[in-house]
Amino acid sequence: MDGLGFKFWLKMAGLFVVGGIVLFIVLALFVKAIYAWGFLAAFLVLALLACVAGWFADRRNAGARSS
């Protein structure tokens, strides 16, 4: 850890703070979805979003696996 320096740790701290803010916003939206639609429907929407994100990631990396 000798060569990492202050700039690296400052960037890591910033990334940690931004990640915490994003997770807080996602959690707030998920809790509002639970109140609006119910527990099962909120998890179904979360699963659908995860499947769509996975599909996009799979399509983007399809060329690397096709050979």
N, C-alpha and C positions, 0 to 999 in steps of 0.2 A: 504494500500500500504506500510505499515511499514515493513513487513517481506519479501518483494520481493528481495531486494538487488541489488547490482551493476551488478553481474553476469547475473541475469535475464534480466536486461535492456540492457546489452551488447549483449546478444543473440537475443533479440527482434530487436535491431538496425541492427544487422547483417542479420537477416531474412528479414527485410524491404529492405535493400540494395540489397540483392540477388534477392528478388522478383521484385524490380524495374529493375534490369538488365535483368531478364528473360522476363518481360513484354516488355521492349524495343526491345529485340531480336524478340519476337513474333510479335510485331507491325511492325518492319522493314520487316520481312518475309511476313506479310499480305499485306503491301503496295506494295512490289515487285510483289506479286501475282495479285494484282489489276491492276498494270501496264502491266503485262504480259498477263493476261487472261481476264481482264475486271471485272467490279464490280460484276455482277451476278455470274460468275464462281468462283470468289474468295470466295464469301459467301456460295456457294454450297459446295466448298471444306471444308470450316470452319464448316459447318453443318454436313458434312460427318464425319469429325474428331470428332466432339462432339458426334455423334451417336455411333461411334466405341468406344470411351472412356466410354460412358454410358453402352454400351453392355458388355464391360469387367468388369465394376464395378458391373453390375447386375449379371453376371455369377459368380463373386467372392463371392457375398453375397446371392446367391440363396439358399443355405442350411439353412440359418437362417430364411427364410420366408416360407419354404416348409411345416413346421409342422402345 
